[in-house]
């Protein structure tokens, strides 16, 4: 199972293996307080795409399409996530954005779920 969660929320046992999928470290959060198991910064959207999107909900559909195109070239990173899911049964993708519906962790989870069904 792959879940998403804002990194500023407390870690819970049900989170399983926690992976930060932001390119930039979250503001005001120490590495100890973050409680992450892995930081996969390179699976995050490119700086150009991240800055273009700027968490604008009106750009969400276009962002997902562009980000999913980038993800097609990151197979080893995607494999790391799926391998962790097999090992731990649950993986939580962590993000720092305030918008819980329009962020790269949600887009990444959708991509991973769609590749499994293909």
N, C-alpha and C positions, 0 to 999 in steps of 0.2 A: 504494500500500500504506500502510495506517495501522497503526502499532505503538504500544505504550505502554512507558514506561520510567521508573524512579524517577530523579528529578533528581540524586540524590546519586551515581549511577553515572557514570563518565567518559563524555564525549561520544565517539562513534565516527563515522567517515566514513559508515557504513551507516545512521546515524540519519536522514540526509536533513535536511529542514527541521524544526527542533526548536521545539515550541510548548508553553509552560508553561500548563496549564489549571487551576491553583489560584487561588483568590480571594486568598489570603494568600501573601506571599513566603515561601519556605522558610527555616527558621531556620538561622543559621550559614553561609549560602552567599552569597558575593558575586555580583554580576551578571556579572562576568568569569568566575568559576569555573563559573557555571551553564551558560554556553555556549548560551544560547537565541537563537533568531532572532525570536521573537515571544512576548509575554505576553498571552494572551487571558483576562484575569481575569473578564470578564463572561460567558464561556461556562460558568464554574464554577457549581455549584449555589448557590442563594440562601443567605444566611447562616442563615436559619431552617432550611432543609433540611439544610445541612451540620452544624449543631449538633445537630439531631434525630438524624441518622444516626450521628454520632460513630464511624464506622468499625466499627459493630457488625455482624458477619456475619449475625446473626439478623434484622437489618432490611434486608439486601441486596436482596431481591426487592421489597419496598415502596419502598426508596430508588430503585432503578432505575426503577420505574413513575412515581414522583413527579418524578424528575429528567428523565425522557424527556418528561413533560408540560411541564416548564419549557423544555426544548430546542425544542419545537415553536414557541415564541415568539421564538426567537433565530436566525432564518433567515439573517440577514446574517453572523453569526459562523460559523455552520456552513458557509456558502458560502466564507468566507475559508479555512477548513481544506481544503475540497475543491478550491478553486482552487490552493492551495499544493501539494496532492498531485498535481494535474495538471502543474504546473510542475516539480516536483522528483522526481516518481515515488514518493518515500517521505516520509511525515510521521511524526514521533514525538511523541506526546502525553506530556508530562512531568507527573509528580505527585510530591508529597513524602511521602505517607502510607507507613507501614511495611508495610501489608498490600498485597501485589501483586495480589490477586485481587478485593478489595472496595474499590474507590476510584472517584472520578469519571472518571478517564481511561479505565478499562475500560468503565464505563457509557457514556461518550461514544463510544468506538470502536464498541461494540455498536449504539448508536443510528445512527451514521453508516453502518455496514455494512447495517443493516436498511432504511434509507431508500433505499439504492442498489438493493436487491433488490425494493423495492415497485413 
